Amino acid sequence: MTHPNTVVSTALASILALGALGMQADAFAAEKPDLEKCYGVAKAGKNDCKTLSNACAGHASMDNQKDAFIALPAGTCERIVGGSLEAPAAM
């Protein structure tokens, strides 16, 4: 290899492209028919989408925040203590 910068640049571009595809898939994860939104079980900073109190994924301020959800396989949320398929009306 006479151009190591080309190899490094290509590898970095590939990693960034794959990362962008993964983020796009996460944005629509809860809209897939085999997944459901499970409210009240996400750890602080690990929620999948906006909540009533913030506008971004990953910004839940505390564990088990009632308006924060994570996408789980259908049927799983009902088996988790504190999990709810319904979003709270207001906090």
C-alpha positions in Angstrom: 0.0 0.0 0.0 1.6 3.2 -1.1 -1.2 5.4 0.2 -2.0 4.6 3.9 -4.0 7.8 4.2 -6.4 6.5 1.6 -7.0 3.3 3.5 -7.6 5.1 6.8 -9.9 7.6 5.1 -11.9 4.8 3.5 -12.2 2.9 6.8 -13.3 6.0 8.6 -15.9 6.8 6.0 -17.3 3.3 6.2 -17.6 3.5 10.0 -19.4 6.8 9.8 -21.8 5.6 7.2 -22.7 2.4 9.2 -23.2 4.6 12.3 -25.6 6.9 10.5 -27.6 3.9 9.2 -27.8 2.5 12.8 -29.0 5.8 14.2 -31.7 5.9 11.5 -32.9 2.4 12.4 -33.1 3.4 16.1 -35.3 6.4 15.3 -38.0 4.1 13.9 -37.5 1.1 16.2 -40.7 1.7 18.2 -42.7 2.0 15.0 -42.0 -1.6 13.9 -44.9 -4.0 14.4 -42.8 -6.5 16.4 -41.7 -3.8 19.0 -43.7 -1.8 21.5 -43.1 1.3 23.6 -42.6 0.5 27.2 -43.0 3.4 29.6 -41.5 3.7 33.0 -38.6 1.3 32.8 -35.8 3.2 31.1 -32.6 4.0 33.0 -31.6 7.6 33.3 -30.2 8.8 29.9 -31.3 5.6 28.1 -34.7 6.4 26.8 -35.5 5.9 23.1 -37.3 9.2 22.2 -38.5 12.5 23.6 -40.6 12.7 26.8 -43.0 15.2 28.2 -40.1 16.9 30.0 -37.4 16.9 27.3 -37.1 16.8 23.5 -34.5 14.2 22.8 -33.6 10.5 23.1 -31.2 9.7 25.9 -32.2 12.6 28.1 -34.4 11.0 30.8 -33.3 12.6 34.0 -33.9 9.6 36.3 -34.4 5.9 36.4 -38.0 4.7 35.7 -39.2 8.1 34.6 -42.9 7.5 33.9 -43.0 9.4 30.5 -39.7 7.9 29.1 -40.0 4.8 27.0 -37.7 2.2 25.4 -38.7 0.0 22.5 -39.0 -3.7 23.5 -40.2 -6.8 21.7 -44.0 -7.1 21.8 -45.2 -8.8 24.9 -42.1 -8.0 27.0 -43.3 -4.8 28.7 -46.2 -6.4 30.4 -43.8 -8.8 32.2 -41.6 -6.0 33.6 -42.5 -4.5 37.1 -43.4 -0.9 36.6 -43.7 -1.2 32.8 -46.7 0.4 31.0 -47.8 0.4 27.4 -49.6 3.7 28.0 -47.9 7.1 28.2 -48.9 9.2 31.2 -51.4 12.0 30.4 -49.2 14.7 32.2 -46.5 14.9 34.8 
